[in-house]
Amino acid sequence: MAIAAGREISPSEVIPEAWRQEVFARTRQLGPVRMTDGRWPVSWKEWEAGYDPADRLDQAVLAARRAVFPLRGLLA
């Protein structure tokens, strides 16, 4: 979203502590400390190329797609 808004965020940017506390309160899992979640180098592929159902990030993206895309007339 940051790139789309024209406000890039450095992959090494520290996640605010308040956000990490919110993540833990909702999920009982520790949130990432930095934007890359420890993944370096940062890489991505098109969603249509496939995703890893065991990956927490992919699970979150899939849940968001299923919740929002149909409301906007998009493919989930």
All heavy atoms as a GROMACS GRO file, in nm:
protein
  606
    1MET      N    1   0.082  -0.117   0.000
    1MET     CA    2   0.000   0.000   0.000
    1MET      C    3   0.087   0.125   0.000
    1MET      O    4   0.049   0.223  -0.059
    1MET     CB    5  -0.092   0.000   0.120
    1MET     CG    6  -0.210  -0.091   0.104
    1MET     SD    7  -0.339  -0.048   0.218
    1MET     CE    8  -0.332  -0.184   0.327
    2ALA      N    9   0.196   0.117   0.071
    2ALA     CA   10   0.284   0.234   0.080
    2ALA      C   11   0.334   0.274  -0.058
    2ALA      O   12   0.335   0.393  -0.091
    2ALA     CB   13   0.400   0.206   0.174
    3ILE      N   14   0.375   0.176  -0.137
    3ILE     CA   15   0.425   0.207  -0.272
    3ILE      C   16   0.313   0.266  -0.356
    3ILE      O   17   0.333   0.365  -0.426
    3ILE     CB   18   0.485   0.081  -0.337
    3ILE    CG1   19   0.612   0.040  -0.263
    3ILE    CG2   20   0.515   0.106  -0.485
    3ILE    CD1   21   0.667  -0.094  -0.304
    4ALA      N   22   0.194   0.208  -0.346
    4ALA     CA   23   0.080   0.260  -0.423
    4ALA      C   24   0.047   0.403  -0.383
    4ALA      O   25   0.003   0.482  -0.465
    4ALA     CB   26  -0.042   0.171  -0.404
    5ALA      N   27   0.072   0.436  -0.257
    5ALA     CA   28   0.045   0.571  -0.208
    5ALA      C   29   0.160   0.666  -0.235
    5ALA      O   30   0.154   0.784  -0.202
    5ALA     CB   31   0.015   0.568  -0.058
    6GLY      N   32   0.269   0.612  -0.295
    6GLY     CA   33   0.384   0.696  -0.323
    6GLY      C   34   0.470   0.724  -0.201
    6GLY      O   35   0.544   0.821  -0.197
    7ARG      N   36   0.462   0.638  -0.100
    7ARG     CA   37   0.537   0.657   0.023
    7ARG      C   38   0.606   0.527   0.060
    7ARG      O   39   0.562   0.455   0.148
    7ARG     CB   40   0.444   0.701   0.135
    7ARG     CG   41   0.366   0.827   0.100
    7ARG     CD   42   0.272   0.866   0.208
    7ARG     NE   43   0.348   0.936   0.309
    7ARG     CZ   44   0.306   0.961   0.430
    7ARG    NH1   45   0.189   0.921   0.468
    7ARG    NH2   46   0.380   1.027   0.515
    8GLU      N   47   0.712   0.495  -0.010
    8GLU     CA   48   0.782   0.369   0.013
    8GLU      C   49   0.831   0.359   0.158
    8GLU      O   50   0.865   0.458   0.220
    8GLU     CB   51   0.899   0.354  -0.083
    8GLU     CG   52   0.854   0.330  -0.225
    8GLU     CD   53   0.969   0.291  -0.314
    8GLU    OE1   54   1.056   0.212  -0.270
    8GLU    OE2   55   0.971   0.338  -0.429
    9ILE      N   56   0.834   0.236   0.207
    9ILE     CA   57   0.883   0.207   0.341
    9ILE      C   58   1.004   0.116   0.328
    9ILE      O   59   0.999   0.016   0.256
    9ILE     CB   60   0.775   0.138   0.426
    9ILE    CG1   61   0.654   0.230   0.441
    9ILE    CG2   62   0.831   0.098   0.562
    9ILE    CD1   63   0.536   0.164   0.511
   10SER      N   64   1.109   0.148   0.397
   10SER     CA   65   1.230   0.067   0.394
   10SER      C   66   1.202  -0.072   0.450
   10SER      O   67   1.135  -0.084   0.554
   10SER     CB   68   1.340   0.134   0.476
   10SER     OG   69   1.448   0.044   0.494
   11PRO      N   70   1.253  -0.178   0.386
   11PRO     CA   71   1.235  -0.313   0.440
   11PRO      C   72   1.291  -0.330   0.581
   11PRO      O   73   1.246  -0.416   0.655
   11PRO     CB   74   1.310  -0.402   0.342
   11PRO     CG   75   1.318  -0.323   0.216
   11PRO     CD   76   1.323  -0.179   0.259
   12SER      N   77   1.384  -0.245   0.619
   12SER     CA   78   1.442  -0.257   0.753
   12SER      C   79   1.369  -0.171   0.857
   12SER      O   80   1.407  -0.169   0.974
   12SER     CB   81   1.590  -0.217   0.749
   12SER     OG   82   1.603  -0.082   0.711
   13GLU      N   83   1.262  -0.104   0.815
   13GLU     CA   84   1.185  -0.018   0.906
   13GLU      C   85   1.131  -0.099   1.023
   13GLU      O   86   1.080  -0.209   1.008
   13GLU     CB   87   1.068   0.046   0.831
   13GLU     CG   88   0.990   0.147   0.911
   13GLU     CD   89   1.065   0.276   0.932
   13GLU    OE1   90   1.149   0.311   0.849
   13GLU    OE2   91   1.038   0.344   1.032
   14VAL      N   92   1.143  -0.045   1.144
   14VAL     CA   93   1.095  -0.112   1.265
   14VAL      C   94   0.944  -0.094   1.276
   14VAL      O   95   0.891   0.016   1.255
   14VAL     CB   96   1.166  -0.055   1.389
   14VAL    CG1   97   1.108  -0.113   1.517
   14VAL    CG2   98   1.316  -0.082   1.382
   15ILE      N   99   0.875  -0.203   1.307
   15ILE     CA  100   0.730  -0.200   1.328
   15ILE      C  101   0.704  -0.134   1.463
   15ILE      O  102   0.768  -0.169   1.563
   15ILE     CB  103   0.673  -0.344   1.330
   15ILE    CG1  104   0.708  -0.420   1.204
   15ILE    CG2  105   0.522  -0.343   1.357
   15ILE    CD1  106   0.638  -0.376   1.080
   16PRO      N  107   0.611  -0.039   1.471
   16PRO     CA  108   0.582   0.025   1.600
   16PRO      C  109   0.539  -0.077   1.706
   16PRO      O  110   0.463  -0.170   1.678
   16PRO     CB  111   0.467   0.121   1.566
   16PRO     CG  112   0.481   0.147   1.420
   16PRO     CD  113   0.532   0.018   1.362
   17GLU      N  114   0.587  -0.058   1.826
   17GLU     CA  115   0.557  -0.150   1.937
   17GLU      C  116   0.407  -0.161   1.962
   17GLU      O  117   0.356  -0.269   1.993
   17GLU     CB  118   0.630  -0.106   2.064
   17GLU     CG  119   0.609  -0.198   2.182
   17GLU     CD  120   0.658  -0.340   2.159
   17GLU    OE1  121   0.753  -0.362   2.080
   17GLU    OE2  122   0.601  -0.432   2.220
   18ALA      N  123   0.335  -0.051   1.950
   18ALA     CA  124   0.190  -0.056   1.973
   18ALA      C  125   0.122  -0.152   1.874
   18ALA      O  126   0.029  -0.224   1.912
   18ALA     CB  127   0.130   0.084   1.959
   19TRP      N  128   0.169  -0.154   1.752
   19TRP     CA  129   0.112  -0.245   1.652
   19TRP      C  130   0.146  -0.390   1.688
   19TRP      O  131   0.062  -0.480   1.678
   19TRP     CB  132   0.162  -0.210   1.513
   19TRP     CG  133   0.108  -0.303   1.409
   19TRP    CD1  134   0.175  -0.401   1.343
   19TRP    CD2  135  -0.027  -0.308   1.362
   19TRP    NE1  136   0.091  -0.466   1.258
   19TRP    CE2  137  -0.033  -0.412   1.267
   19TRP    CE3  138  -0.142  -0.236   1.391
   19TRP    CZ2  139  -0.151  -0.444   1.201
   19TRP    CZ3  140  -0.259  -0.269   1.325
   19TRP    CH2  141  -0.262  -0.370   1.232
   20ARG      N  142   0.269  -0.413   1.732
   20ARG     CA  143   0.309  -0.548   1.770
   20ARG      C  144   0.227  -0.598   1.889
   20ARG      O  145   0.188  -0.715   1.895
   20ARG     CB  146   0.459  -0.551   1.800
   20ARG     CG  147   0.542  -0.517   1.675
   20ARG     CD  148   0.691  -0.525   1.697
   20ARG     NE  149   0.727  -0.664   1.713
   20ARG     CZ  150   0.790  -0.714   1.819
   20ARG    NH1  151   0.829  -0.636   1.916
   20ARG    NH2  152   0.817  -0.841   1.828
   21GLN      N  153   0.197  -0.509   1.982
   21GLN     CA  154   0.113  -0.547   2.096
   21GLN      C  155  -0.029  -0.582   2.050
   21GLN      O  156  -0.090  -0.676   2.100
   21GLN     CB  157   0.111  -0.435   2.199
   21GLN     CG  158   0.242  -0.419   2.272
   21GLN     CD  159   0.243  -0.300   2.366
   21GLN    OE1  160   0.142  -0.233   2.386
   21GLN    NE2  161   0.358  -0.272   2.425
   22GLU      N  162  -0.079  -0.506   1.955
   22GLU     CA  163  -0.212  -0.534   1.898
   22GLU      C  164  -0.215  -0.670   1.829
   22GLU      O  165  -0.309  -0.747   1.844
   22GLU     CB  166  -0.252  -0.424   1.799
   22GLU     CG  167  -0.387  -0.441   1.737
   22GLU     CD  168  -0.502  -0.414   1.832
   22GLU    OE1  169  -0.480  -0.348   1.935
   22GLU    OE2  170  -0.614  -0.458   1.802
   23VAL      N  171  -0.111  -0.699   1.753
   23VAL     CA  172  -0.099  -0.830   1.686
   23VAL      C  173  -0.103  -0.941   1.791
   23VAL      O  174  -0.178  -1.039   1.776
   23VAL     CB  175   0.030  -0.838   1.602
   23VAL    CG1  176   0.058  -0.981   1.558
   23VAL    CG2  177   0.020  -0.746   1.482
   24PHE      N  178  -0.026  -0.927   1.897
   24PHE     CA  179  -0.022  -1.031   2.000
   24PHE      C  180  -0.157  -1.044   2.070
   24PHE      O  181  -0.204  -1.155   2.096
   24PHE     CB  182   0.089  -1.004   2.101
   24PHE     CG  183   0.104  -1.116   2.199
   24PHE    CD1  184   0.171  -1.232   2.163
   24PHE    CD2  185   0.049  -1.108   2.325
   24PHE    CE1  186   0.184  -1.338   2.252
   24PHE    CE2  187   0.060  -1.212   2.415
   24PHE     CZ  188   0.128  -1.328   2.378
   25ALA      N  189  -0.220  -0.932   2.100
   25ALA     CA  190  -0.350  -0.936   2.168
   25ALA      C  191  -0.455  -1.009   2.084
   25ALA      O  192  -0.539  -1.082   2.138
   25ALA     CB  193  -0.397  -0.793   2.199
   26ARG      N  194  -0.448  -0.992   1.953
   26ARG     CA  195  -0.547  -1.056   1.866
   26ARG      C  196  -0.513  -1.199   1.828
   26ARG      O  197  -0.604  -1.279   1.806
   26ARG     CB  198  -0.563  -0.974   1.738
   26ARG     CG  199  -0.630  -0.841   1.762
   26ARG     CD  200  -0.634  -0.761   1.633
   26ARG     NE  201  -0.698  -0.635   1.654
   26ARG     CZ  202  -0.816  -0.603   1.605
   26ARG    NH1  203  -0.883  -0.687   1.531
   26ARG    NH2  204  -0.868  -0.484   1.630
   27THR      N  205  -0.386  -1.232   1.818
   27THR     CA  206  -0.348  -1.362   1.765
   27THR      C  207  -0.273  -1.451   1.862
   27THR      O  208  -0.255  -1.569   1.835
   27THR     CB  209  -0.259  -1.346   1.640
   27THR    OG1  210  -0.133  -1.290   1.679
   27THR    CG2  211  -0.324  -1.258   1.536
   28ARG      N  212  -0.225  -1.394   1.971
   28ARG     CA  213  -0.138  -1.465   2.066
   28ARG      C  214  -0.011  -1.515   1.997
   28ARG      O  215   0.048  -1.614   2.037
   28ARG     CB  216  -0.211  -1.580   2.134
   28ARG     CG  217  -0.322  -1.535   2.224
   28ARG     CD  218  -0.264  -1.454   2.340
   28ARG     NE  219  -0.370  -1.408   2.428
   28ARG     CZ  220  -0.386  -1.283   2.466
   28ARG    NH1  221  -0.306  -1.190   2.423
   28ARG    NH2  222  -0.481  -1.248   2.547
   29GLN      N  223   0.029  -1.445   1.892
   29GLN     CA  224   0.156  -1.472   1.823
   29GLN      C  225   0.233  -1.341   1.816
   29GLN      O  226   0.174  -1.234   1.802
   29GLN     CB  227   0.131  -1.523   1.681
   29GLN     CG  228   0.062  -1.657   1.678
   29GLN     CD  229   0.044  -1.708   1.537
   29GLN    OE1  230   0.108  -1.659   1.444
   29GLN    NE2  231  -0.041  -1.806   1.520
   30LEU      N  232   0.366  -1.352   1.827
   30LEU     CA  233   0.449  -1.233   1.818
   30LEU      C  234   0.450  -1.182   1.675
   30LEU      O  235   0.465  -1.259   1.581
   30LEU     CB  236   0.592  -1.264   1.863
   30LEU     CG  237   0.607  -1.305   2.010
   30LEU    CD1  238   0.751  -1.346   2.037
   30LEU    CD2  239   0.563  -1.193   2.102
   31GLY      N  240   0.433  -1.052   1.661
   31GLY     CA  241   0.441  -0.991   1.530
   31GLY      C  242   0.586  -0.966   1.491
   31GLY      O  243   0.676  -0.974   1.575
   32PRO      N  244   0.609  -0.935   1.366
   32PRO     CA  245   0.746  -0.908   1.320
   32PRO      C  246   0.801  -0.780   1.383
   32PRO      O  247   0.726  -0.690   1.420
   32PRO     CB  248   0.731  -0.893   1.169
   32PRO     CG  249   0.590  -0.851   1.149
   32PRO     CD  250   0.511  -0.917   1.258
   33VAL      N  251   0.932  -0.774   1.393
   33VAL     CA  252   0.999  -0.655   1.445
   33VAL      C  253   1.026  -0.556   1.333
   33VAL      O  254   1.021  -0.436   1.352
   33VAL     CB  255   1.131  -0.694   1.515
   33VAL    CG1  256   1.207  -0.571   1.563
   33VAL    CG2  257   1.102  -0.785   1.634
   34ARG      N  258   1.052  -0.607   1.214
   34ARG     CA  259   1.082  -0.522   1.098
   34ARG      C  260   0.986  -0.554   0.984
   34ARG      O  261   0.923  -0.659   0.982
   34ARG     CB  262   1.225  -0.543   1.052
   34ARG     CG  263   1.325  -0.508   1.159
   34ARG     CD  264   1.466  -0.490   1.104
   34ARG     NE  265   1.558  -0.458   1.211
   34ARG     CZ  266   1.573  -0.336   1.262
   34ARG    NH1  267   1.505  -0.236   1.217
   34ARG    NH2  268   1.660  -0.315   1.359
   35MET      N  269   0.979  -0.466   0.888
   35MET     CA  270   0.886  -0.481   0.777
   35MET      C  271   0.904  -0.610   0.699
   35MET      O  272   0.809  -0.664   0.646
   35MET     CB  273   0.895  -0.361   0.681
   35MET     CG  274   0.845  -0.233   0.739
   35MET     SD  275   0.671  -0.239   0.786
   35MET     CE  276   0.593  -0.254   0.627
   36THR      N  277   1.024  -0.661   0.689
   36THR     CA  278   1.048  -0.781   0.609
   36THR      C  279   1.021  -0.909   0.686
   36THR      O  280   1.030  -1.017   0.630
   36THR     CB  281   1.193  -0.785   0.560
   36THR    OG1  282   1.279  -0.782   0.674
   36THR    CG2  283   1.223  -0.672   0.466
   37ASP      N  284   0.988  -0.899   0.815
   37ASP     CA  285   0.960  -1.017   0.895
   37ASP      C  286   1.078  -1.114   0.893
   37ASP      O  287   1.061  -1.236   0.896
   37ASP     CB  288   0.833  -1.085   0.846
   37ASP     CG  289   0.777  -1.187   0.945
   37ASP    OD1  290   0.820  -1.184   1.062
   37ASP    OD2  291   0.694  -1.269   0.906
   38GLY      N  292   1.198  -1.059   0.881
   38GLY     CA  293   1.318  -1.140   0.882
   38GLY      C  294   1.350  -1.206   0.749
   38GLY      O  295   1.444  -1.282   0.739
   39ARG      N  296   1.271  -1.180   0.648
   39ARG     CA  297   1.294  -1.242   0.517
   39ARG      C  298   1.383  -1.150   0.435
   39ARG      O  299   1.347  -1.036   0.408
   39ARG     CB  300   1.162  -1.262   0.446
   39ARG     CG  301   1.069  -1.351   0.521
   39ARG     CD  302   0.933  -1.352   0.458
   39ARG     NE  303   0.840  -1.418   0.548
   39ARG     CZ  304   0.732  -1.480   0.507
   39ARG    NH1  305   0.702  -1.483   0.380
   39ARG    NH2  306   0.652  -1.536   0.594
   40TRP      N  307   1.496  -1.201   0.398
   40TRP     CA  308   1.588  -1.120   0.319
   40TRP      C  309   1.665  -1.210   0.225
   40TRP      O  310   1.709  -1.316   0.268
   40TRP     CB  311   1.685  -1.044   0.409
   40TRP     CG  312   1.754  -0.936   0.336
   40TRP    CD1  313   1.880  -0.940   0.284
   40TRP    CD2  314   1.703  -0.808   0.303
   40TRP    NE1  315   1.910  -0.823   0.222
   40TRP    CE2  316   1.802  -0.740   0.231
   40TRP    CE3  317   1.581  -0.745   0.325
   40TRP    CZ2  318   1.784  -0.612   0.184
   40TRP    CZ3  319   1.565  -0.618   0.277
   40TRP    CH2  320   1.665  -0.553   0.208
   41PRO      N  321   1.679  -1.182   0.101
   41PRO     CA  322   1.625  -1.063   0.037
   41PRO      C  323   1.473  -1.072   0.022
   41PRO      O  324   1.417  -1.182   0.019
   41PRO     CB  325   1.693  -1.062  -0.100
   41PRO     CG  326   1.724  -1.204  -0.128
   41PRO     CD  327   1.750  -1.268   0.007
   42VAL      N  328   1.412  -0.958   0.014
   42VAL     CA  329   1.267  -0.951  -0.003
   42VAL      C  330   1.235  -0.995  -0.145
   42VAL      O  331   1.295  -0.949  -0.240
   42VAL     CB  332   1.215  -0.807   0.022
   42VAL    CG1  333   1.066  -0.800  -0.003
   42VAL    CG2  334   1.249  -0.764   0.164
   43SER      N  335   1.140  -1.084  -0.156
   43SER     CA  336   1.098  -1.128  -0.288
   43SER      C  337   0.948  -1.155  -0.286
   43SER      O  338   0.888  -1.172  -0.180
   43SER     CB  339   1.172  -1.255  -0.331
   43SER     OG  340   1.137  -1.362  -0.247
   44TRP      N  341   0.889  -1.156  -0.403
   44TRP     CA  342   0.747  -1.186  -0.414
   44TRP      C  343   0.720  -1.244  -0.552
   44TRP      O  344   0.802  -1.235  -0.641
   44TRP     CB  345   0.664  -1.060  -0.390
   44TRP     CG  346   0.684  -0.955  -0.494
   44TRP    CD1  347   0.784  -0.862  -0.500
   44TRP    CD2  348   0.605  -0.936  -0.611
   44TRP    NE1  349   0.773  -0.787  -0.611
   44TRP    CE2  350   0.663  -0.829  -0.684
   44TRP    CE3  351   0.493  -0.997  -0.662
   44TRP    CZ2  352   0.611  -0.783  -0.802
   44TRP    CZ3  353   0.442  -0.950  -0.781
   44TRP    CH2  354   0.500  -0.843  -0.849
   45LYS      N  355   0.605  -1.303  -0.564
   45LYS     CA  356   0.561  -1.353  -0.694
   45LYS      C  357   0.412  -1.323  -0.704
   45LYS      O  358   0.345  -1.296  -0.604
   45LYS     CB  359   0.588  -1.502  -0.709
   45LYS     CG  360   0.516  -1.588  -0.609
   45LYS     CD  361   0.552  -1.735  -0.627
   45LYS     CE  362   0.481  -1.818  -0.519
   45LYS     NZ  363   0.511  -1.957  -0.529
   46GLU      N  364   0.362  -1.326  -0.826
   46GLU     CA  365   0.220  -1.301  -0.847
   46GLU      C  366   0.136  -1.403  -0.769
   46GLU      O  367   0.171  -1.522  -0.764
   46GLU     CB  368   0.186  -1.311  -0.997
   46GLU     CG  369   0.255  -1.208  -1.083
   46GLU     CD  370   0.201  -1.069  -1.061
   46GLU    OE1  371   0.084  -1.054  -1.019
   46GLU    OE2  372   0.275  -0.972  -1.085
   47TRP      N  373   0.029  -1.359  -0.709
   47TRP     CA  374  -0.056  -1.448  -0.632
   47TRP      C  375  -0.108  -1.563  -0.719
   47TRP      O  376  -0.118  -1.677  -0.675
   47TRP     CB  377  -0.174  -1.368  -0.574
   47TRP     CG  378  -0.259  -1.449  -0.483
   47TRP    CD1  379  -0.380  -1.506  -0.512
   47TRP    CD2  380  -0.231  -1.486  -0.348
   47TRP    NE1  381  -0.429  -1.573  -0.404
   47TRP    CE2  382  -0.339  -1.562  -0.301
   47TRP    CE3  383  -0.125  -1.460  -0.262
   47TRP    CZ2  384  -0.344  -1.614  -0.172
   47TRP    CZ3  385  -0.132  -1.511  -0.134
   47TRP    CH2  386  -0.240  -1.586  -0.090
   48GLU      N  387  -0.139  -1.532  -0.842
   48GLU     CA  388  -0.191  -1.633  -0.933
   48GLU      C  389  -0.090  -1.744  -0.962
   48GLU      O  390  -0.127  -1.853  -1.007
   48GLU     CB  391  -0.236  -1.568  -1.065
   48GLU     CG  392  -0.360  -1.482  -1.051
   48GLU     CD  393  -0.336  -1.348  -0.981
   48GLU    OE1  394  -0.218  -1.303  -0.974
   48GLU    OE2  395  -0.434  -1.290  -0.932
   49ALA      N  396   0.038  -1.720  -0.935
   49ALA     CA  397   0.142  -1.821  -0.957
   49ALA      C  398   0.141  -1.925  -0.846
   49ALA      O  399   0.208  -2.027  -0.856
   49ALA     CB  400   0.279  -1.755  -0.966
   50GLY      N  401   0.064  -1.899  -0.741
   50GLY     CA  402   0.053  -1.994  -0.631
   50GLY      C  403   0.096  -1.933  -0.499
   50GLY      O  404   0.162  -1.831  -0.495
   51TYR      N  405   0.054  -1.995  -0.392
   51TYR     CA  406   0.088  -1.949  -0.258
   51TYR      C  407   0.115  -2.070  -0.170
   51TYR      O  408   0.085  -2.183  -0.206
   51TYR     CB  409  -0.025  -1.863  -0.200
   51TYR     CG  410  -0.156  -1.937  -0.184
   51TYR    CD1  411  -0.188  -1.997  -0.063
   51TYR    CD2  412  -0.246  -1.947  -0.288
   51TYR    CE1  413  -0.306  -2.067  -0.048
   51TYR    CE2  414  -0.365  -2.016  -0.274
   51TYR     CZ  415  -0.395  -2.075  -0.153
   51TYR     OH  416  -0.512  -2.144  -0.138
   52ASP      N  417   0.172  -2.044  -0.053
   52ASP     CA  418   0.206  -2.151   0.040
   52ASP      C  419   0.101  -2.154   0.150
   52ASP      O  420   0.097  -2.064   0.235
   52ASP     CB  421   0.345  -2.125   0.099
   52ASP     CG  422   0.388  -2.230   0.200
   52ASP    OD1  423   0.309  -2.324   0.227
   52ASP    OD2  424   0.500  -2.219   0.250
   53PRO      N  425   0.013  -2.253   0.152
   53PRO     CA  426  -0.093  -2.256   0.253
   53PRO      C  427  -0.041  -2.269   0.396
   53PRO      O  428  -0.115  -2.241   0.490
   53PRO     CB  429  -0.179  -2.377   0.214
   53PRO     CG  430  -0.107  -2.450   0.108
   53PRO     CD  431   0.005  -2.364   0.058
   54ALA      N  432   0.086  -2.308   0.414
   54ALA     CA  433   0.143  -2.319   0.548
   54ALA      C  434   0.206  -2.188   0.596
   54ALA      O  435   0.240  -2.174   0.712
   54ALA     CB  436   0.248  -2.430   0.551
   55ASP      N  437   0.221  -2.089   0.507
   55ASP     CA  438   0.286  -1.963   0.540
   55ASP      C  439   0.185  -1.868   0.604
   55ASP      O  440   0.077  -1.845   0.550
   55ASP     CB  441   0.343  -1.900   0.412
   55ASP     CG  442   0.418  -1.773   0.441
   55ASP    OD1  443   0.537  -1.781   0.477
   55ASP    OD2  444   0.357  -1.664   0.428
   56ARG      N  445   0.219  -1.812   0.722
   56ARG     CA  446   0.126  -1.722   0.793
   56ARG      C  447   0.089  -1.600   0.711
   56ARG      O  448  -0.026  -1.556   0.714
   56ARG     CB  449   0.188  -1.675   0.925
   56ARG     CG  450   0.198  -1.783   1.028
   56ARG     CD  451   0.245  -1.733   1.162
   56ARG     NE  452   0.316  -1.607   1.157
   56ARG     CZ  453   0.367  -1.545   1.260
   56ARG    NH1  454   0.356  -1.597   1.378
   56ARG    NH2  455   0.430  -1.432   1.246
   57LEU      N  456   0.186  -1.544   0.638
   57LEU     CA  457   0.156  -1.427   0.558
   57LEU      C  458   0.058  -1.464   0.445
   57LEU      O  459  -0.040  -1.393   0.422
   57LEU     CB  460   0.283  -1.366   0.500
   57LEU     CG  461   0.264  -1.245   0.411
   57LEU    CD1  462   0.191  -1.132   0.485
   57LEU    CD2  463   0.396  -1.195   0.359
   58ASP      N  464   0.083  -1.574   0.378
   58ASP     CA  465  -0.007  -1.617   0.271
   58ASP      C  466  -0.146  -1.647   0.327
   58ASP      O  467  -0.247  -1.618   0.262
   58ASP     CB  468   0.050  -1.738   0.198
   58ASP     CG  469   0.164  -1.703   0.104
   58ASP    OD1  470   0.198  -1.583   0.094
   58ASP    OD2  471   0.219  -1.794   0.041
   59GLN      N  472  -0.154  -1.704   0.446
   59GLN     CA  473  -0.284  -1.730   0.508
   59GLN      C  474  -0.360  -1.600   0.532
   59GLN      O  475  -0.480  -1.591   0.507
   59GLN     CB  476  -0.265  -1.804   0.641
   59GLN     CG  477  -0.215  -1.945   0.627
   59GLN     CD  478  -0.174  -2.006   0.760
   59GLN    OE1  479  -0.191  -1.946   0.867
   59GLN    NE2  480  -0.119  -2.125   0.755
   60ALA      N  481  -0.289  -1.497   0.579
   60ALA     CA  482  -0.352  -1.367   0.604
   60ALA      C  483  -0.399  -1.302   0.475
   60ALA      O  484  -0.509  -1.246   0.468
   60ALA     CB  485  -0.255  -1.276   0.678
   61VAL      N  486  -0.315  -1.310   0.372
   61VAL     CA  487  -0.354  -1.253   0.242
   61VAL      C  488  -0.476  -1.325   0.188
   61VAL      O  489  -0.572  -1.261   0.141
   61VAL     CB  490  -0.237  -1.259   0.141
   61VAL    CG1  491  -0.283  -1.223   0.001
   61VAL    CG2  492  -0.123  -1.169   0.186
   62LEU      N  493  -0.478  -1.456   0.195
   62LEU     CA  494  -0.591  -1.534   0.145
   62LEU      C  495  -0.719  -1.498   0.221
   62LEU      O  496  -0.825  -1.480   0.161
   62LEU     CB  497  -0.562  -1.683   0.153
   62LEU     CG  498  -0.671  -1.775   0.098
   62LEU    CD1  499  -0.700  -1.745  -0.048
   62LEU    CD2  500  -0.631  -1.920   0.115
   63ALA      N  501  -0.710  -1.486   0.352
   63ALA     CA  502  -0.827  -1.450   0.433
   63ALA      C  503  -0.879  -1.312   0.394
   63ALA      O  504  -1.001  -1.292   0.383
   63ALA     CB  505  -0.792  -1.455   0.582
   64ALA      N  506  -0.789  -1.218   0.374
   64ALA     CA  507  -0.830  -1.083   0.333
   64ALA      C  508  -0.895  -1.086   0.195
   64ALA      O  509  -0.998  -1.021   0.172
   64ALA     CB  510  -0.710  -0.988   0.334
   65ARG      N  511  -0.837  -1.161   0.102
   65ARG     CA  512  -0.894  -1.172  -0.032
   65ARG      C  513  -1.035  -1.231  -0.027
   65ARG      O  514  -1.126  -1.181  -0.092
   65ARG     CB  515  -0.804  -1.259  -0.121
   65ARG     CG  516  -0.674  -1.192  -0.160
   65ARG     CD  517  -0.583  -1.289  -0.233
   65ARG     NE  518  -0.638  -1.334  -0.358
   65ARG     CZ  519  -0.604  -1.288  -0.480
   65ARG    NH1  520  -0.512  -1.197  -0.489
   65ARG    NH2  521  -0.660  -1.336  -0.588
   66ARG      N  522  -1.052  -1.336   0.053
   66ARG     CA  523  -1.183  -1.401   0.062
   66ARG      C  524  -1.287  -1.310   0.127
   66ARG      O  525  -1.405  -1.316   0.094
   66ARG     CB  526  -1.172  -1.531   0.139
   66ARG     CG  527  -1.103  -1.639   0.059
   66ARG     CD  528  -1.094  -1.770   0.136
   66ARG     NE  529  -1.043  -1.876   0.051
   66ARG     CZ  530  -0.989  -1.986   0.097
   66ARG    NH1  531  -0.978  -2.007   0.228
   66ARG    NH2  532  -0.945  -2.078   0.014
   67ALA      N  533  -1.243  -1.227   0.221
   67ALA     CA  534  -1.335  -1.138   0.292
   67ALA      C  535  -1.373  -1.015   0.210
   67ALA      O  536  -1.486  -0.970   0.214
   67ALA     CB  537  -1.274  -1.095   0.424
   68VAL      N  538  -1.278  -0.961   0.133
   68VAL     CA  539  -1.299  -0.831   0.069
   68VAL      C  540  -1.328  -0.840  -0.080
   68VAL      O  541  -1.414  -0.769  -0.130
   68VAL     CB  542  -1.176  -0.740   0.094
   68VAL    CG1  543  -1.190  -0.609   0.021
   68VAL    CG2  544  -1.156  -0.718   0.242
   69PHE      N  545  -1.258  -0.925  -0.150
   69PHE     CA  546  -1.270  -0.927  -0.296
   69PHE      C  547  -1.414  -0.947  -0.345
   69PHE      O  548  -1.457  -0.876  -0.436
   69PHE     CB  549  -1.178  -1.033  -0.356
   69PHE     CG  550  -1.035  -0.988  -0.371
   69PHE    CD1  551  -0.978  -0.894  -0.285
   69PHE    CD2  552  -0.956  -1.040  -0.470
   69PHE    CE1  553  -0.847  -0.853  -0.298
   69PHE    CE2  554  -0.824  -1.000  -0.485
   69PHE     CZ  555  -0.770  -0.906  -0.398
   70PRO      N  556  -1.491  -1.041  -0.290
   70PRO     CA  557  -1.627  -1.057  -0.339
   70PRO      C  558  -1.712  -0.931  -0.323
   70PRO      O  559  -1.800  -0.904  -0.405
   70PRO     CB  560  -1.683  -1.173  -0.255
   70PRO     CG  561  -1.564  -1.249  -0.211
   70PRO     CD  562  -1.456  -1.145  -0.192
   71LEU      N  563  -1.688  -0.856  -0.219
   71LEU     CA  564  -1.763  -0.732  -0.196
   71LEU      C  565  -1.732  -0.627  -0.302
   71LEU      O  566  -1.810  -0.535  -0.323
   71LEU     CB  567  -1.730  -0.676  -0.058
   71LEU     CG  568  -1.761  -0.766   0.061
   71LEU    CD1  569  -1.710  -0.704   0.190
   71LEU    CD2  570  -1.910  -0.794   0.068
   72ARG      N  571  -1.618  -0.639  -0.366
   72ARG     CA  572  -1.576  -0.543  -0.468
   72ARG      C  573  -1.589  -0.600  -0.609
   72ARG      O  574  -1.543  -0.539  -0.706
   72ARG     CB  575  -1.429  -0.502  -0.444
   72ARG     CG  576  -1.406  -0.441  -0.309
   72ARG     CD  577  -1.466  -0.303  -0.303
   72ARG     NE  578  -1.438  -0.240  -0.175
   72ARG     CZ  579  -1.530  -0.177  -0.105
   72ARG    NH1  580  -1.651  -0.167  -0.150
   72ARG    NH2  581  -1.498  -0.122   0.008
   73GLY      N  582  -1.648  -0.719  -0.622
   73GLY     CA  583  -1.666  -0.778  -0.752
   73GLY      C  584  -1.536  -0.831  -0.812
   73GLY      O  585  -1.524  -0.843  -0.934
   74LEU      N  586  -1.440  -0.863  -0.728
   74LEU     CA  587  -1.312  -0.915  -0.774
   74LEU      C  588  -1.305  -1.065  -0.749
   74LEU      O  589  -1.378  -1.120  -0.668
   74LEU     CB  590  -1.197  -0.846  -0.699
   74LEU     CG  591  -1.194  -0.694  -0.711
   74LEU    CD1  592  -1.093  -0.636  -0.614
   74LEU    CD2  593  -1.161  -0.654  -0.854
   75LEU      N  594  -1.214  -1.130  -0.816
   75LEU     CA  595  -1.193  -1.273  -0.794
   75LEU      C  596  -1.118  -1.294  -0.663
   75LEU      O  597  -1.024  -1.222  -0.632
   75LEU     CB  598  -1.113  -1.333  -0.909
   75LEU     CG  599  -1.178  -1.326  -1.047
   75LEU    CD1  600  -1.083  -1.377  -1.151
   75LEU    CD2  601  -1.308  -1.404  -1.049
   76ALA      N  602  -1.158  -1.392  -0.587
   76ALA     CA  603  -1.088  -1.423  -0.462
   76ALA      C  604  -0.988  -1.530  -0.492
   76ALA      O  605  -0.899  -1.559  -0.429
   76ALA     CB  606  -1.186  -1.467  -0.355
   0.00000   0.00000   0.00000
